[in-house]
Amino acid sequence: MRIIIGALWLVLFLVLFAFAVNNTAETDLHFFAGMATRAPLIALLLAFFIAGFAFGYIALMPAWVSQRVELRRLRRLTSRPVDTATAAVRAPGSNFDPGATDVIQSVARGARTTT
């Protein structure tokens, strides 16, 4: 299986390399207010690809940070030992079930539970 995946990556690289070699012609890139620049087409494509990757990464950062904070909170919650007698006395109106720590741990690990 590794050989097949490696071969597919090699083919993809060769196709993209051939694309780059065939698109070395100078191209005009026109901006607003009459400004323009001249560069090889493959350089412009690479620059816009990198810029798109960077913008996508920055756009996903808030979601990643909030998920990491939630995971840290759940791990901290499950790492504390829970005494069932004091938990009932401490929070009589609470719906917290001390047996639910397994479910919380599996959710924190990203696993699906069927309970």
BAMAR-20698 format. One record per atom (N, C-alpha, C): atom name; residue in three letters; x, y, z; residue number from 1. Coordinates in Angstrom, 2 decimals. Layout:
! BAMAR-20698
REC / CA / ALA / X / Y / Z / NUM
...
! end
This chain:
! BAMAR-20698
REC / N / MET / 0.82 / -1.19 / 0.00 / 1
REC / CA / MET / 0.00 / 0.00 / 0.00 / 1
REC / C / MET / 0.87 / 1.26 / 0.00 / 1
REC / N / ARG / 1.97 / 1.23 / 0.77 / 2
REC / CA / ARG / 2.87 / 2.38 / 0.81 / 2
REC / C / ARG / 3.49 / 2.64 / -0.55 / 2
REC / N / ILE / 3.78 / 1.57 / -1.26 / 3
REC / CA / ILE / 4.39 / 1.72 / -2.59 / 3
REC / C / ILE / 3.40 / 2.40 / -3.54 / 3
REC / N / ILE / 2.14 / 2.02 / -3.47 / 4
REC / CA / ILE / 1.12 / 2.62 / -4.33 / 4
REC / C / ILE / 0.95 / 4.11 / -4.01 / 4
REC / N / ILE / 0.88 / 4.44 / -2.74 / 5
REC / CA / ILE / 0.73 / 5.84 / -2.34 / 5
REC / C / ILE / 1.96 / 6.64 / -2.74 / 5
REC / N / GLY / 3.14 / 6.06 / -2.55 / 6
REC / CA / GLY / 4.37 / 6.74 / -2.97 / 6
REC / C / GLY / 4.41 / 6.96 / -4.47 / 6
REC / N / ALA / 3.94 / 5.97 / -5.23 / 7
REC / CA / ALA / 3.90 / 6.11 / -6.68 / 7
REC / C / ALA / 2.92 / 7.20 / -7.10 / 7
REC / N / LEU / 1.77 / 7.28 / -6.41 / 8
REC / CA / LEU / 0.81 / 8.33 / -6.73 / 8
REC / C / LEU / 1.37 / 9.72 / -6.43 / 8
REC / N / TRP / 2.09 / 9.87 / -5.32 / 9
REC / CA / TRP / 2.72 / 11.15 / -5.01 / 9
REC / C / TRP / 3.78 / 11.50 / -6.05 / 9
REC / N / LEU / 4.53 / 10.52 / -6.51 / 10
REC / CA / LEU / 5.54 / 10.74 / -7.53 / 10
REC / C / LEU / 4.90 / 11.19 / -8.84 / 10
REC / N / VAL / 3.81 / 10.54 / -9.23 / 11
REC / CA / VAL / 3.10 / 10.92 / -10.45 / 11
REC / C / VAL / 2.55 / 12.34 / -10.32 / 11
REC / N / LEU / 1.97 / 12.66 / -9.18 / 12
REC / CA / LEU / 1.45 / 14.02 / -8.96 / 12
REC / C / LEU / 2.57 / 15.05 / -9.05 / 12
REC / N / PHE / 3.70 / 14.76 / -8.44 / 13
REC / CA / PHE / 4.84 / 15.67 / -8.51 / 13
REC / C / PHE / 5.31 / 15.86 / -9.94 / 13
REC / N / LEU / 5.41 / 14.77 / -10.69 / 14
REC / CA / LEU / 5.88 / 14.87 / -12.08 / 14
REC / C / LEU / 4.90 / 15.66 / -12.94 / 14
REC / N / VAL / 3.60 / 15.47 / -12.73 / 15
REC / CA / VAL / 2.61 / 16.23 / -13.50 / 15
REC / C / VAL / 2.71 / 17.72 / -13.16 / 15
REC / N / LEU / 2.82 / 18.06 / -11.89 / 16
REC / CA / LEU / 2.94 / 19.46 / -11.51 / 16
REC / C / LEU / 4.26 / 20.07 / -11.97 / 16
REC / N / PHE / 5.32 / 19.28 / -11.96 / 17
REC / CA / PHE / 6.62 / 19.75 / -12.45 / 17
REC / C / PHE / 6.55 / 20.03 / -13.95 / 17
REC / N / ALA / 5.92 / 19.13 / -14.69 / 18
REC / CA / ALA / 5.76 / 19.34 / -16.14 / 18
REC / C / ALA / 4.90 / 20.57 / -16.40 / 18
REC / N / PHE / 3.88 / 20.79 / -15.59 / 19
REC / CA / PHE / 3.04 / 21.98 / -15.71 / 19
REC / C / PHE / 3.88 / 23.24 / -15.49 / 19
REC / N / ALA / 4.76 / 23.21 / -14.48 / 20
REC / CA / ALA / 5.60 / 24.37 / -14.18 / 20
REC / C / ALA / 6.59 / 24.64 / -15.31 / 20
REC / N / VAL / 7.17 / 23.59 / -15.85 / 21
REC / CA / VAL / 8.14 / 23.77 / -16.93 / 21
REC / C / VAL / 7.47 / 24.33 / -18.18 / 21
REC / N / ASN / 6.23 / 23.96 / -18.45 / 22
REC / CA / ASN / 5.53 / 24.43 / -19.64 / 22
REC / C / ASN / 4.94 / 25.83 / -19.48 / 22
REC / N / ASN / 4.94 / 26.39 / -18.28 / 23
REC / CA / ASN / 4.35 / 27.70 / -18.05 / 23
REC / C / ASN / 5.37 / 28.69 / -17.50 / 23
REC / N / THR / 6.48 / 28.81 / -18.20 / 24
REC / CA / THR / 7.53 / 29.75 / -17.76 / 24
REC / C / THR / 7.45 / 31.08 / -18.50 / 24
REC / N / ALA / 6.47 / 31.27 / -19.36 / 25
REC / CA / ALA / 6.36 / 32.51 / -20.12 / 25
REC / C / ALA / 6.05 / 33.69 / -19.20 / 25
REC / N / GLU / 6.55 / 34.84 / -19.57 / 26
REC / CA / GLU / 6.28 / 36.06 / -18.81 / 26
REC / C / GLU / 4.81 / 36.43 / -18.94 / 26
REC / N / THR / 4.24 / 36.85 / -17.83 / 27
REC / CA / THR / 2.82 / 37.20 / -17.80 / 27
REC / C / THR / 2.66 / 38.54 / -17.08 / 27
REC / N / ASP / 1.76 / 39.36 / -17.58 / 28
REC / CA / ASP / 1.45 / 40.63 / -16.92 / 28
REC / C / ASP / 0.34 / 40.39 / -15.91 / 28
REC / N / LEU / 0.56 / 40.93 / -14.70 / 29
REC / CA / LEU / -0.47 / 40.90 / -13.66 / 29
REC / C / LEU / -0.86 / 42.34 / -13.40 / 29
REC / N / HIS / -2.11 / 42.69 / -13.72 / 30
REC / CA / HIS / -2.59 / 44.06 / -13.59 / 30
REC / C / HIS / -3.31 / 44.24 / -12.27 / 30
REC / N / PHE / -2.92 / 45.28 / -11.54 / 31
REC / CA / PHE / -3.55 / 45.65 / -10.27 / 31
REC / C / PHE / -4.48 / 46.83 / -10.52 / 31
REC / N / PHE / -5.00 / 47.39 / -9.44 / 32
REC / CA / PHE / -5.85 / 48.57 / -9.54 / 32
REC / C / PHE / -4.98 / 49.80 / -9.82 / 32
REC / N / ALA / -5.60 / 50.85 / -10.28 / 33
REC / CA / ALA / -4.96 / 52.15 / -10.53 / 33
REC / C / ALA / -3.84 / 52.05 / -11.57 / 33
REC / N / GLY / -3.96 / 51.11 / -12.50 / 34
REC / CA / GLY / -3.00 / 51.03 / -13.59 / 34
REC / C / GLY / -1.67 / 50.41 / -13.25 / 34
REC / N / MET / -1.51 / 49.91 / -12.05 / 35
REC / CA / MET / -0.24 / 49.27 / -11.68 / 35
REC / C / MET / -0.21 / 47.87 / -12.27 / 35
REC / N / ALA / 0.99 / 47.42 / -12.65 / 36
REC / CA / ALA / 1.14 / 46.09 / -13.23 / 36
REC / C / ALA / 2.53 / 45.57 / -12.88 / 36
REC / N / THR / 2.65 / 44.26 / -12.93 / 37
REC / CA / THR / 3.94 / 43.61 / -12.74 / 37
REC / C / THR / 4.08 / 42.51 / -13.77 / 37
REC / N / ARG / 5.30 / 42.17 / -14.05 / 38
REC / CA / ARG / 5.59 / 41.13 / -15.04 / 38
REC / C / ARG / 6.39 / 40.03 / -14.35 / 38
REC / N / ALA / 5.91 / 38.79 / -14.44 / 39
REC / CA / ALA / 6.57 / 37.65 / -13.80 / 39
REC / C / ALA / 6.21 / 36.38 / -14.55 / 39
REC / N / PRO / 7.00 / 35.33 / -14.36 / 40
REC / CA / PRO / 6.62 / 34.05 / -14.98 / 40
REC / C / PRO / 5.30 / 33.54 / -14.40 / 40
REC / N / LEU / 4.51 / 32.91 / -15.24 / 41
REC / CA / LEU / 3.19 / 32.43 / -14.82 / 41
REC / C / LEU / 3.29 / 31.47 / -13.64 / 41
REC / N / ILE / 4.25 / 30.57 / -13.65 / 42
REC / CA / ILE / 4.36 / 29.59 / -12.56 / 42
REC / C / ILE / 4.70 / 30.28 / -11.24 / 42
REC / N / ALA / 5.48 / 31.37 / -11.28 / 43
REC / CA / ALA / 5.79 / 32.10 / -10.05 / 43
REC / C / ALA / 4.53 / 32.75 / -9.49 / 43
REC / N / LEU / 3.70 / 33.30 / -10.37 / 44
REC / CA / LEU / 2.44 / 33.90 / -9.91 / 44
REC / C / LEU / 1.50 / 32.84 / -9.34 / 44
REC / N / LEU / 1.42 / 31.70 / -10.02 / 45
REC / CA / LEU / 0.56 / 30.62 / -9.50 / 45
REC / C / LEU / 1.05 / 30.14 / -8.14 / 45
REC / N / LEU / 2.35 / 29.99 / -7.97 / 46
REC / CA / LEU / 2.90 / 29.54 / -6.70 / 46
REC / C / LEU / 2.64 / 30.58 / -5.61 / 46
REC / N / ALA / 2.80 / 31.85 / -5.93 / 47
REC / CA / ALA / 2.56 / 32.91 / -4.94 / 47
REC / C / ALA / 1.10 / 32.92 / -4.49 / 47
REC / N / PHE / 0.17 / 32.78 / -5.43 / 48
REC / CA / PHE / -1.25 / 32.78 / -5.05 / 48
REC / C / PHE / -1.64 / 31.51 / -4.32 / 48
REC / N / PHE / -1.01 / 30.39 / -4.64 / 49
REC / CA / PHE / -1.27 / 29.15 / -3.91 / 49
REC / C / PHE / -0.81 / 29.29 / -2.45 / 49
REC / N / ILE / 0.38 / 29.83 / -2.26 / 50
REC / CA / ILE / 0.90 / 30.01 / -0.90 / 50
REC / C / ILE / 0.04 / 31.01 / -0.12 / 50
REC / N / ALA / -0.38 / 32.08 / -0.78 / 51
REC / CA / ALA / -1.24 / 33.07 / -0.11 / 51
REC / C / ALA / -2.59 / 32.44 / 0.27 / 51
REC / N / GLY / -3.15 / 31.62 / -0.59 / 52
REC / CA / GLY / -4.41 / 30.95 / -0.27 / 52
REC / C / GLY / -4.27 / 29.99 / 0.89 / 52
REC / N / PHE / -3.15 / 29.26 / 0.92 / 53
REC / CA / PHE / -2.89 / 28.35 / 2.03 / 53
REC / C / PHE / -2.78 / 29.13 / 3.34 / 53
REC / N / ALA / -2.05 / 30.25 / 3.31 / 54
REC / CA / ALA / -1.87 / 31.06 / 4.52 / 54
REC / C / ALA / -3.21 / 31.62 / 5.00 / 54
REC / N / PHE / -4.02 / 32.15 / 4.09 / 55
REC / CA / PHE / -5.33 / 32.69 / 4.49 / 55
REC / C / PHE / -6.23 / 31.59 / 5.05 / 55
REC / N / GLY / -6.21 / 30.41 / 4.45 / 56
REC / CA / GLY / -7.01 / 29.30 / 4.96 / 56
REC / C / GLY / -6.57 / 28.87 / 6.34 / 56
REC / N / TYR / -5.26 / 28.82 / 6.55 / 57
REC / CA / TYR / -4.72 / 28.45 / 7.85 / 57
REC / C / TYR / -5.14 / 29.46 / 8.91 / 57
REC / N / ILE / -5.03 / 30.73 / 8.58 / 58
REC / CA / ILE / -5.41 / 31.79 / 9.52 / 58
REC / C / ILE / -6.92 / 31.76 / 9.80 / 58
REC / N / ALA / -7.71 / 31.43 / 8.78 / 59
REC / CA / ALA / -9.16 / 31.38 / 8.97 / 59
REC / C / ALA / -9.57 / 30.23 / 9.88 / 59
REC / N / LEU / -8.82 / 29.14 / 9.89 / 60
REC / CA / LEU / -9.16 / 27.99 / 10.73 / 60
REC / C / LEU / -8.60 / 28.09 / 12.15 / 60
REC / N / MET / -7.70 / 29.02 / 12.40 / 61
REC / CA / MET / -7.08 / 29.14 / 13.72 / 61
REC / C / MET / -8.08 / 29.31 / 14.86 / 61
REC / N / PRO / -9.10 / 30.17 / 14.77 / 62
REC / CA / PRO / -10.04 / 30.31 / 15.89 / 62
REC / C / PRO / -10.74 / 28.99 / 16.24 / 62
REC / N / ALA / -11.13 / 28.22 / 15.23 / 63
REC / CA / ALA / -11.79 / 26.94 / 15.51 / 63
REC / C / ALA / -10.82 / 25.97 / 16.18 / 63
REC / N / TRP / -9.59 / 25.92 / 15.71 / 64
REC / CA / TRP / -8.60 / 25.02 / 16.32 / 64
REC / C / TRP / -8.32 / 25.41 / 17.77 / 64
REC / N / VAL / -8.20 / 26.71 / 18.02 / 65
REC / CA / VAL / -7.91 / 27.16 / 19.39 / 65
REC / C / VAL / -9.07 / 26.83 / 20.30 / 65
REC / N / SER / -10.31 / 27.06 / 19.87 / 66
REC / CA / SER / -11.45 / 26.77 / 20.73 / 66
REC / C / SER / -11.58 / 25.27 / 20.98 / 66
REC / N / GLN / -11.28 / 24.44 / 19.99 / 67
REC / CA / GLN / -11.32 / 22.99 / 20.21 / 67
REC / C / GLN / -10.24 / 22.55 / 21.18 / 67
REC / N / ARG / -9.05 / 23.13 / 21.09 / 68
REC / CA / ARG / -7.98 / 22.77 / 22.02 / 68
REC / C / ARG / -8.34 / 23.18 / 23.45 / 68
REC / N / VAL / -8.95 / 24.36 / 23.60 / 69
REC / CA / VAL / -9.37 / 24.82 / 24.93 / 69
REC / C / VAL / -10.42 / 23.87 / 25.50 / 69
REC / N / GLU / -11.38 / 23.47 / 24.66 / 70
REC / CA / GLU / -12.43 / 22.55 / 25.12 / 70
REC / C / GLU / -11.85 / 21.20 / 25.49 / 70
REC / N / LEU / -10.91 / 20.69 / 24.69 / 71
REC / CA / LEU / -10.27 / 19.41 / 25.02 / 71
REC / C / LEU / -9.50 / 19.50 / 26.33 / 71
REC / N / ARG / -8.78 / 20.60 / 26.52 / 72
REC / CA / ARG / -8.03 / 20.78 / 27.77 / 72
REC / C / ARG / -8.98 / 20.81 / 28.96 / 72
REC / N / ARG / -10.13 / 21.50 / 28.78 / 73
REC / CA / ARG / -11.11 / 21.57 / 29.87 / 73
REC / C / ARG / -11.68 / 20.19 / 30.18 / 73
REC / N / LEU / -12.01 / 19.42 / 29.15 / 74
REC / CA / LEU / -12.56 / 18.08 / 29.36 / 74
REC / C / LEU / -11.53 / 17.14 / 29.98 / 74
REC / N / ARG / -10.29 / 17.24 / 29.55 / 75
REC / CA / ARG / -9.24 / 16.38 / 30.14 / 75
REC / C / ARG / -9.03 / 16.72 / 31.60 / 75
REC / N / ARG / -9.03 / 18.02 / 31.91 / 76
REC / CA / ARG / -8.87 / 18.43 / 33.29 / 76
REC / C / ARG / -10.05 / 17.94 / 34.13 / 76
REC / N / LEU / -11.25 / 17.99 / 33.56 / 77
REC / CA / LEU / -12.44 / 17.55 / 34.27 / 77
REC / C / LEU / -12.39 / 16.05 / 34.54 / 77
REC / N / THR / -11.91 / 15.27 / 33.57 / 78
REC / CA / THR / -11.88 / 13.81 / 33.75 / 78
REC / C / THR / -10.68 / 13.35 / 34.57 / 78
REC / N / SER / -9.65 / 14.17 / 34.70 / 79
REC / CA / SER / -8.48 / 13.73 / 35.47 / 79
REC / C / SER / -8.69 / 13.89 / 36.97 / 79
REC / N / ARG / -9.65 / 14.71 / 37.37 / 80
REC / CA / ARG / -9.93 / 14.88 / 38.80 / 80
REC / C / ARG / -10.71 / 13.69 / 39.33 / 80
REC / N / PRO / -10.30 / 13.15 / 40.46 / 81
REC / CA / PRO / -11.11 / 12.07 / 41.05 / 81
REC / C / PRO / -12.42 / 12.62 / 41.60 / 81
REC / N / VAL / -13.48 / 11.88 / 41.37 / 82
REC / CA / VAL / -14.80 / 12.32 / 41.81 / 82
REC / C / VAL / -15.27 / 11.38 / 42.90 / 82
REC / N / ASP / -15.59 / 11.96 / 44.04 / 83
REC / CA / ASP / -16.17 / 11.21 / 45.13 / 83
REC / C / ASP / -17.68 / 11.33 / 45.00 / 83
REC / N / THR / -18.37 / 10.22 / 44.83 / 84
REC / CA / THR / -19.81 / 10.26 / 44.55 / 84
REC / C / THR / -20.60 / 10.86 / 45.71 / 84
REC / N / ALA / -20.18 / 10.62 / 46.94 / 85
REC / CA / ALA / -20.92 / 11.15 / 48.09 / 85
REC / C / ALA / -20.80 / 12.67 / 48.16 / 85
REC / N / THR / -19.58 / 13.19 / 47.98 / 86
REC / CA / THR / -19.42 / 14.64 / 48.07 / 86
REC / C / THR / -19.95 / 15.33 / 46.83 / 86
REC / N / ALA / -19.95 / 14.65 / 45.69 / 87
REC / CA / ALA / -20.49 / 15.26 / 44.48 / 87
REC / C / ALA / -21.99 / 15.46 / 44.63 / 87
REC / N / ALA / -22.68 / 14.52 / 45.24 / 88
REC / CA / ALA / -24.12 / 14.65 / 45.44 / 88
REC / C / ALA / -24.42 / 15.74 / 46.46 / 88
REC / N / VAL / -23.59 / 15.86 / 47.49 / 89
REC / CA / VAL / -23.81 / 16.88 / 48.51 / 89
REC / C / VAL / -23.45 / 18.26 / 47.96 / 89
REC / N / ARG / -22.38 / 18.33 / 47.18 / 90
REC / CA / ARG / -21.92 / 19.60 / 46.65 / 90
REC / C / ARG / -22.91 / 20.22 / 45.68 / 90
REC / N / ALA / -23.48 / 19.41 / 44.80 / 91
REC / CA / ALA / -24.36 / 19.95 / 43.77 / 91
REC / C / ALA / -25.62 / 19.09 / 43.67 / 91
REC / N / PRO / -26.60 / 19.35 / 44.54 / 92
REC / CA / PRO / -27.78 / 18.50 / 44.53 / 92
REC / C / PRO / -28.62 / 18.65 / 43.25 / 92
REC / N / GLY / -28.62 / 19.81 / 42.63 / 93
REC / CA / GLY / -29.41 / 20.00 / 41.42 / 93
REC / C / GLY / -28.64 / 19.67 / 40.16 / 93
REC / N / SER / -27.42 / 19.24 / 40.31 / 94
REC / CA / SER / -26.56 / 18.99 / 39.16 / 94
REC / C / SER / -26.95 / 17.69 / 38.47 / 94
REC / N / ASN / -26.80 / 17.66 / 37.15 / 95
REC / CA / ASN / -27.06 / 16.46 / 36.38 / 95
REC / C / ASN / -25.79 / 15.67 / 36.13 / 95
REC / N / PHE / -24.69 / 16.02 / 36.80 / 96
REC / CA / PHE / -23.42 / 15.36 / 36.58 / 96
REC / C / PHE / -23.47 / 13.93 / 37.10 / 96
REC / N / ASP / -23.16 / 13.01 / 36.25 / 97
REC / CA / ASP / -23.12 / 11.59 / 36.60 / 97
REC / C / ASP / -21.65 / 11.18 / 36.68 / 97
REC / N / PRO / -21.17 / 10.74 / 37.86 / 98
REC / CA / PRO / -19.76 / 10.34 / 37.97 / 98
REC / C / PRO / -19.39 / 9.23 / 37.00 / 98
REC / N / GLY / -20.33 / 8.44 / 36.56 / 99
REC / CA / GLY / -20.04 / 7.37 / 35.61 / 99
REC / C / GLY / -19.88 / 7.88 / 34.19 / 99
REC / N / ALA / -20.16 / 9.15 / 33.99 / 100
REC / CA / ALA / -20.08 / 9.71 / 32.65 / 100
REC / C / ALA / -18.67 / 10.11 / 32.25 / 100
REC / N / THR / -17.71 / 9.91 / 33.15 / 101
REC / CA / THR / -16.34 / 10.30 / 32.81 / 101
REC / C / THR / -15.80 / 9.48 / 31.65 / 101
REC / N / ASP / -16.22 / 8.24 / 31.50 / 102
REC / CA / ASP / -15.77 / 7.44 / 30.36 / 102
REC / C / ASP / -16.27 / 8.05 / 29.06 / 102
REC / N / VAL / -17.50 / 8.51 / 29.07 / 103
REC / CA / VAL / -18.06 / 9.14 / 27.86 / 103
REC / C / VAL / -17.31 / 10.43 / 27.55 / 103
REC / N / ILE / -17.05 / 11.21 / 28.58 / 104
REC / CA / ILE / -16.33 / 12.47 / 28.38 / 104
REC / C / ILE / -14.93 / 12.20 / 27.86 / 104
REC / N / GLN / -14.26 / 11.18 / 28.39 / 105
REC / CA / GLN / -12.92 / 10.85 / 27.91 / 105
REC / C / GLN / -12.94 / 10.41 / 26.46 / 105
REC / N / SER / -13.93 / 9.62 / 26.07 / 106
REC / CA / SER / -13.97 / 9.17 / 24.69 / 106
REC / C / SER / -14.27 / 10.33 / 23.74 / 106
REC / N / VAL / -15.10 / 11.28 / 24.19 / 107
REC / CA / VAL / -15.37 / 12.46 / 23.36 / 107
REC / C / VAL / -14.11 / 13.31 / 23.26 / 107
REC / N / ALA / -13.38 / 13.42 / 24.37 / 108
REC / CA / ALA / -12.16 / 14.20 / 24.37 / 108
REC / C / ALA / -11.11 / 13.61 / 23.44 / 108
REC / N / ARG / -11.11 / 12.31 / 23.28 / 109
REC / CA / ARG / -10.17 / 11.66 / 22.37 / 109
REC / C / ARG / -10.65 / 11.72 / 20.94 / 109
REC / N / GLY / -11.85 / 12.20 / 20.71 / 110
REC / CA / GLY / -12.35 / 12.30 / 19.35 / 110
REC / C / GLY / -13.09 / 11.06 / 18.89 / 110
REC / N / ALA / -13.32 / 10.12 / 19.81 / 111
REC / CA / ALA / -14.00 / 8.88 / 19.43 / 111
REC / C / ALA / -15.50 / 9.09 / 19.50 / 111
REC / N / ARG / -16.20 / 8.28 / 18.76 / 112
REC / CA / ARG / -17.67 / 8.30 / 18.81 / 112
REC / C / ARG / -18.14 / 7.25 / 19.81 / 112
REC / N / THR / -19.17 / 7.61 / 20.56 / 113
REC / CA / THR / -19.75 / 6.65 / 21.48 / 113
REC / C / THR / -21.14 / 6.31 / 20.99 / 113
REC / N / THR / -21.54 / 5.10 / 21.24 / 114
REC / CA / THR / -22.86 / 4.65 / 20.81 / 114
REC / C / THR / -23.81 / 4.44 / 21.97 / 114
REC / N / THR / -23.48 / 5.01 / 23.13 / 115
REC / CA / THR / -24.35 / 4.86 / 24.28 / 115
REC / C / THR / -25.41 / 5.91 / 24.32 / 115
! end
